[in-house]
Amino acid sequence: MEKIEKEGARAFPLLAGLIFMLAATLGVCRGGAEAAIGLVGAMLLYVAASLAEGRFLKPQRGILLFCGAFLGSIALLDFQAAFPVFSAHDTLQLASILLPLALLSSPALLARLAALKIWRFWPWILVGGLLAAACAMGFLRLAGNEGLLTKYNRGASYGFLFAWPAAAMLWRERRQKDGGRRFVFFLIAILPALFLTHSRAAQTGLCFGLLMAAFAACAPVWAPRLGGIIALLSVLWPFGAQAFFRDAPDLVAKLPDSWRARVEIWDYLSYRVLEKPFLGWGIGCSYKLPFAEPDGSRYIFTTFPAAHPHNMFVQLWVELGIPGALFGLAMLFLSLRAMARLSADLRAFAFGAWAYALVLLLSAYDFWTDSLICSLALCAALFAVLRLQKLEN
């Protein structure tokens, strides 16, 4: 038994180093890779940590309860879904994502992560990944290949998400010799990827994140309250989008093409929400819903049902109804509560990451995307590691 524990303790830092190194490089250049890195990595780290501890580790009870309640509610809603077989498949797929990632919340596992030496140079691994992505994007822009350029949107978006805990790591070292210069150099080094990415959501998210981080630094008591107000307003997104498309046609006409397309998607899905507001149509069913009524004749870019709603709350409303919207709101409020308890040197970066992630969730991705969920979980784990390091110091 002692030999097994030693092998687990020896394997854990190697696995952790490989997983977070791949997330900061391969995942940044090929965003879809974050799914395999996060899911396989979480299970391998859990096994190695359990072997090292000589027992099965327990994830945080609150995380497990939330995941269980969320998945259980979705499973019950599957019985009345418009496409029950399809929704049941998506429910199982979501369970296969959330439950392995919940293993990362184990306090013993996080404590082992906090003790690793990789965090001294991990921000620079991330810089390398973002610079590699920037080089690829720059070459494609010079070649005029805008189609291939969009393939780097997802990875770059995840890289900028990881930049928040990475910046927090360097900020803590600002009083060391050349620590301030290293922090500034890190911020400058990620700019090429920011300017070259085709993702307007990532660029907008970073701007919003910087504003939120500055507000949290200046008014730490009010930052969670502002976040709560933003979360409450976000729940009303589908209805606000409907009113915007209906009542402000001149402004809609001036939007960039990608944003006009999103507004059209949110508009027609808002009417599907009103048709089944209480229990929704079923998880994963949004792309099967009709788009033509009532405003289809006014759409320019929406000529067939969208692949996904491009907005977390529109998706939760239309697929899961009121229960889905409430779970989404609970997720945001619980994360705000956790961030409010962080130390002062971490709080602003955490709120910045929260605001950045919220912009992505409200404008870019399918909420059930495995790589997106894995990236969010890895980012949360990094902040948990930083919190433990502070407590130990």
N, C-alpha and C positions, 0 to 999 in steps of 0.2 A: 504493500500500500504506500509506503514511504517513497518507493522508487517511482510510482505513478504520480505522486504529488510533485516530486522533483521534475519529472518530465513535463507535467502541466505548467509548472512555474517557469520552466525554461522555454517552453513553446509560446507562452502568452505574449511576451514582449516582441518576439519575432513576428507573430501573427498580427499583432496590433500595429507594428511598424509598417508591415506590408500593406495592410488594409487602408490605413490612413494615408500612406504614400500613394497608393493607387487612386484613392478618391481624389487626391489633390493633383494628379497628373492625368492618368487615363480617363478618369471620370470627368475632368474639366474639358478634355479634348473630345471625348465621346460620351455625351451626357447619359445615354442609355445604359452605359456600363455601371453607373452608380447603383442600379438595381441589384445586379449580381454582387457587387462589392459590399453593399450594405447588408443584404440578406444572408449571403454565405458568410460574410465577415462576422455578423452578429452571432450566428450559430457556432462558428468556430471559436470565437472569443469566449462564449458562454461555456463551451465544452472544456476549453483549456483552463479557464478560471475555476470551474467546478472541480476539475482534476487536481488543480493546485491547492484548492481549499479542502479537498477530501470529502465534499458533500455537494448536493444539488443546491445551487444558489437560488434565492428567491428574488424575483423582480419586485419592484416597488408595488405595493398593494394598490395604491391609487391608480397607477398606470394600467394594471391588469383589470381593475374594476371598470375603468372608463372604456377600455378596449372591449371587454366582455359585454358591457351594456350597449355599446355602439353596434357591435356585430350581432348581438341578440335582437336588438330592435330592427335592424335591417333584415334579419332572417324572418322575423314575424311579418314584416311588410312584404316580403316576397310572396306570401300566400295570396295577396290581392293585387300583385303587380300585373301590368298589362301584358308582360311577357315573362311569366313566372319561371320557366326553365332557364331562360337567359339570365334572369336576375339571380337565381340560385347559384349559377355558375360564377357570376361576378362576386357574389357574397363569399363563396369559398376562396376565390382568388384574393379578395381583400383580407380575409383571415390569414392566408398564407403570407401576407406581407406584414400585417400589424403584429401578429403573435411572435414571430421571430425577432422583430425589432424591439418588442417589449423586453426581451432578454437583456438588452443594453442598459436597462434601468436598474439592474441589480447593484446595490450599494457596494458589495464586495468586488464586483467586476469594475465598477467605476473607480474604486480606490486603487486597484492595480493599474488602471490606465493612468491615474493621476501621478503614479510613481515613475512613469517611464521618462527616459531622457530624450525621446524623439521630439518632444514639444519645444526643445531649445532651437531646433532648426526646421521644424515642420512648416512654419510660415514661409520659409524660403523655398521649400519644395512646392508649395502652392504658387508662389511667384513664378517658379519655373514652368508649372503647368499653364498658368495664364499667359506667360510670354510665348510658350509654344503655340497655344491657341491663337494668340495675336499674330504670330508670324504666318500661320496658315490662313487666317482671315485676311491679312494684308495681301498675301499672294493672290487670293481669290478675287479681292477687290481690284487689284491691278489687272488681273486677267478678265475682269468684267463678268465673272461667273457668280451672279447673285443667287442663283438657285442652290449651288453647293454651299454658299456662305451661310444660309439659314440652318444648315446641319450643325453649325457650331453654337447656335443660340442656346440650346438646352444646357450644354456643358459649361458655357461661359456663365450662364445664369446661376448654376450651382456653384461655380468657382467664386462668384461675388458673394454668395451666401456664406461660404466658408471663410471669406475674407474678414468677416466681422469677428469671430473668435480668434483668428490669426492676428488681427490688429490688436485685440485685447491682450494677447500673449506678449506682444512687443511693447505695448503701452506700459505693462507692469515693469519692464526693464528700462524705462526711460531715464531713471536716475543713475543707472550704471554707466560706465564709461562708453561713450558713443551710443548710448541707448536711444536718445532722442533722434539722432541722425538715422539710426536703423529704422525707427518708426516712420520717419518722413520718407526715407528711401522706399520702404514697403508701399506706402500710399502712392508714390510716384510710379513704382514699377507695375502696378496693376492698371494704370491709366490706359496704356496702349490697347489692352483687351476691351476696356470700356468704350473707347472711341471707335474701335473697329467692329464691334459686335453689331449684328443686324437686329438685335433684340431691343426694341424700344421699351419693352416692359422692364428689362434689366436696368436700362439707363434711368428710366423714370423711378424705379424702385430704389436705386442708389441715392438719387436726389432726395426722395421722400425719407429714406433711412437716415441720411445725414441730418435732415431737419429734426427728425424724431430723436436722434441721438443727442443733438445739441440741446433740445428741449429737456430731455431726461437729465442731462448734466447740470442744467441751470435750475430746473424745477423738479427734483426727483419725486416729490410728493404728488405733483400734479400729472406726471407722465402716465401712471397707470389709469388715472381718471380720463385723460385725453384718449388713451388707447381704448378704454371702455366705450367712450362716446363714438369713436371711429368704428368699433366693432358693431355697436347697435345700429349705426347708420348703414353699415355694410349689409346687414340682414335685409334691409329694404331695397337692395340694389335692383332686383328685377322690376319692381314697381316704379322706381325712379327712372330706369332706362326706358320703360314703356312711356312714361309721361314726357321724357326728353324727346323721344322719337316723334311722339304725337304733337307736342306743343312747340317744339323749336326746330322746325324743318330747315330753316336757314343756317342754323349752327351745325346741324347734322351734315348738311351739304358741304361745309367747310372742313370737315374732319379729314385727316389722312385716310387713305383707302383701307388700311388694316383696322383702324379704329371704327370707321364707318361700318365695315363688315361685322365687327363685334357688336355694335349697337343694334344692327339688324337682327343678329342672333339673339341677343338679350330681349329684344322686343317680342319676337314671335314666341320665345320660350316663356315669357312672362304671362302670355295668354294661356299657355298649357298649364302653368302653375295655378291660374284662376279656375281652370277646369277641374283640377284635382288637388286642392290646397291642403287637405288634411293628411293624406297618406301618400301622396305622390304617385308616379307612374311605375316606380320600381328602379332599383339601382342599375345603372348602365343603360337605361332605356332612352335617354334623351336624344340620341342620334337617330332613333326610329320614329320620332314624333313629327307630325306634319308641320310645315312652315308657312304655307300659303295664306292662311287665314289669321287675322283679318287684313294684314298690311302687305301681303306678298307682292302686290302690284307696284308698290313703291320701293321695293328693294332693288338695289343695283348689283350687289355682290352675292347675295344669298339666293341661289337658284336651286338648291337642294338642301336637305337637312344637314346641319353642321355636325362634324365628327364629335364635338363635345362643346359645352356651353362657354368655355373660356372664362369662367367665373365660378368660384367656389360656392357662393350662396345661391346663385341661379341654379347650379347643379343640385345642391342639396334640396332646395325648394321643389324643383320640378321632379326629381327622382324619389325623394323621401318625404316630401311635404313638411308639415310643421315639425315633426320629430327631428328630421334632418337639419332644419334651420336651427333648432334649439341645441342640437349636439355641436354644430359648427360654432355657435355663439359660446357654448360652454368651453370648447377647446381654446378659443381665443382668450376668454376670461381666466381660465386656469393658467395659461401661459403667462398672462400679465401678472397674475398673483405670484407665480414663481419668480419672475424677473424682479419684481418689487423687493424681494427678499435678498437679492444679490448684494455683494459689497459694492461700494461706490465706484471702484475702479473697473467693475464689470458691467454695472447697470446700464450705462449709456450705450455700450456696444451691443448689449442684449436687446435693448429697445430698438436700436438701429436695425439689427437683424430681423426683429419681429416686423417692423414696418416694411422692410425690403421684401420679406417673404409674403406679407399680406398683399403687396402690389402684384407680385407674381400670381398669387392665388386668385386675385380678383380680375386678372386681365389676360392670363396666358395659358395655363395648362389645365388638362383634365385632372380633376381633384383625385382621381383614383390611380394616377400614374405611379407605377412602382418606383421608378427612379426618383421622382419628386419626393415621395414619402420617405424614401431612404435618405435622401439628402437632408431633409428636415430633421430626421432622427439623428443623423450623424452630427449635424450642427448643434442640436440640443445636447448630445452627449459631450461635445467639446466644451460647452459652457458648464456642464456639470463637473467635468474634470477641472476646469479652472476654479470653480467654486471650492472644490475639495482641496486643491493646492493652497488656496488662500486660508482655509480653515486650518490646514496642517501648519502653515507658516505662523 
